[in-house]
Amino acid sequence: MTKQPLLVMAAGGTGGHMFPAQALAEAMLRKGWRVKLSTDARGARYTGGFPHSVEIEQVSSATFARGGILAKAGVPFRILGGVVSAMNKMRKDPPMVVVGFGGYPTIPAMGAAWLMKLPRMIHEQNGVLGRVNQKFAPRVDVVACGTWPTDLPTGVTGEPVGNPVRAAVRERAGAAYIPPGDYPMSILVMGGSQGARILSDVVPAAIAALPPEILRNIRVSHQARDEDGARVTDFYAEHGISADVQPFFHDVPARMSEAQLVISRSGASSVADISVIGRPSILIPFAAATADHQTANARGLVDAGAAILIPESRFSVDALAEQMTTILSQPHAAEAMAQAALSVGHPDATDALVALVERLASKDH
């Protein structure tokens, strides 16, 4: 009996990298492949939704961005050790294809694949390449792009595939939208792993400032960091607003499909989910994001008329309350925004990525 083909995936420690990896893993397992995932301790926190048959290997990730001089001096040796270790594993169990989704923990697997001349590609979720993907872009067979257009290094061409979304999101692709009205309405607030604090500072007060005829119908699902959870919960309770505040929602697709409005950072996976499910949104790009990539991510939804963008520098209680009121008091406009979001969605992004993996696997090597 021939051994099932092996896909090795490598992804860094944020949801933005891990969710597309999960989507590809689910699809490749259905195709009869074996799947291994290489990530670090941070990334391992996002693997709860991965199919159990995915073999997860934790690598120690080294970054030049943190630590003192001595720590930084040791980084090349840690990276080299990681690459050698990955090469040994790949010799014992050779992958047909290696896919990197970005982040420092992808360096060992991608470095090993490059040195061993294995078929390899990267998938970049954002409109601007991350640091690690920038280094590997000229050294891989394919650069798959989640946001289009993507700013690519000279001489590198990209394949626009969209950002794969998890099966739970695809199941709700184009879910019927109930426009705002005089009945219970849901607002979903998502901050992402970084930069969630400003949403916890501004959003609750902006919701409390909504006109009474809107406010009385509002239910809120608010994703807040652990350290902000208690004060956010207390604020909603003090103002009589029905709110579920958690550090991480494991059922975002269900909550999003029930929402009349999404207020979110414009991380790549959030933008993908919003456009595939099709919901009006107010997007606040994370100002500290590398090369302002969250503004680039939001461009497609904003240009389509599906989202309102508020830069962090202008993100205030009054500004947000005004935009929320505009959307929640105009059902026809909200419905049009939901339809516009669908027009830029890529529900088939996973299939496109699977096709690239199969194309690489079929090449002579």
VENTAWO-V116902 format. One record per pair of residues at least 6 apart in sequence whose C-alpha atoms are under 6 Angstrom apart, sorted by the first residue. I is the first residue (numbers start at 1). J is the second residue. If there is no record, write none. Layout:
# VENTAWO-V116902
i=I j=J
i=I j=J
This chain:
# VENTAWO-V116902
i=4 j=33
i=5 j=33
i=6 j=33
i=6 j=34
i=6 j=35
i=6 j=95
i=6 j=96
i=7 j=35
i=7 j=95
i=7 j=97
i=8 j=35
i=8 j=36
i=8 j=37
i=8 j=98
i=9 j=37
i=9 j=98
i=9 j=99
i=9 j=100
i=10 j=37
i=10 j=38
i=10 j=39
i=10 j=100
i=10 j=106
i=11 j=17
i=11 j=39
i=11 j=101
i=11 j=102
i=11 j=106
i=12 j=39
i=12 j=43
i=12 j=102
i=12 j=103
i=12 j=104
i=12 j=105
i=13 j=42
i=13 j=43
i=14 j=43
i=16 j=269
i=17 j=101
i=20 j=164
i=20 j=165
i=22 j=50
i=23 j=164
i=23 j=165
i=23 j=166
i=35 j=54
i=36 j=54
i=36 j=55
i=36 j=56
i=37 j=56
i=38 j=57
i=38 j=58
i=39 j=58
i=39 j=59
i=39 j=105
i=40 j=58
i=40 j=59
i=40 j=60
i=40 j=61
i=40 j=105
i=61 j=104
i=61 j=105
i=62 j=75
i=64 j=72
i=82 j=108
i=83 j=108
i=83 j=111
i=83 j=112
i=86 j=108
i=86 j=109
i=87 j=112
i=96 j=361
i=97 j=119
i=97 j=120
i=98 j=120
i=99 j=120
i=99 j=121
i=99 j=122
i=100 j=106
i=100 j=122
i=101 j=122
i=101 j=123
i=102 j=133
i=103 j=132
i=119 j=360
i=120 j=140
i=120 j=141
i=121 j=140
i=121 j=141
i=121 j=142
i=121 j=143
i=122 j=143
i=123 j=144
i=123 j=145
i=124 j=145
i=124 j=146
i=125 j=146
i=125 j=268
i=126 j=147
i=126 j=268
i=126 j=297
i=127 j=147
i=127 j=150
i=127 j=293
i=127 j=296
i=127 j=297
i=128 j=150
i=128 j=151
i=128 j=293
i=143 j=158
i=144 j=158
i=144 j=159
i=145 j=159
i=145 j=160
i=145 j=161
i=146 j=161
i=146 j=162
i=146 j=163
i=147 j=162
i=161 j=349
i=161 j=352
i=162 j=346
i=162 j=349
i=163 j=349
i=164 j=349
i=164 j=350
i=169 j=253
i=172 j=277
i=173 j=276
i=173 j=277
i=174 j=277
i=174 j=278
i=175 j=277
i=179 j=331
i=179 j=335
i=180 j=328
i=180 j=331
i=183 j=217
i=184 j=217
i=185 j=217
i=185 j=218
i=185 j=219
i=186 j=218
i=186 j=219
i=186 j=220
i=186 j=259
i=186 j=260
i=187 j=220
i=187 j=259
i=187 j=261
i=187 j=262
i=188 j=221
i=188 j=262
i=189 j=222
i=189 j=223
i=189 j=263
i=189 j=264
i=190 j=223
i=190 j=264
i=191 j=264
i=191 j=265
i=202 j=317
i=206 j=317
i=206 j=321
i=219 j=242
i=219 j=243
i=220 j=243
i=221 j=243
i=221 j=244
i=222 j=245
i=223 j=245
i=223 j=246
i=223 j=247
i=223 j=248
i=224 j=246
i=224 j=247
i=225 j=247
i=226 j=247
i=261 j=280
i=261 j=281
i=262 j=281
i=263 j=281
i=263 j=282
i=264 j=283
i=265 j=283
i=265 j=284
i=265 j=285
i=266 j=283
i=266 j=285
i=266 j=294
i=266 j=298
i=267 j=294
i=275 j=341
i=275 j=342
i=275 j=345
i=276 j=342
i=276 j=345
i=276 j=347
i=278 j=338
i=278 j=341
i=278 j=342
i=279 j=338
i=280 j=306
i=280 j=307
i=280 j=337
i=280 j=338
i=281 j=307
i=282 j=307
i=282 j=308
i=282 j=309
i=283 j=309
i=284 j=310
i=284 j=311
i=285 j=294
i=285 j=295
i=301 j=307
i=304 j=340
i=306 j=337
i=306 j=340
i=306 j=341
i=327 j=334
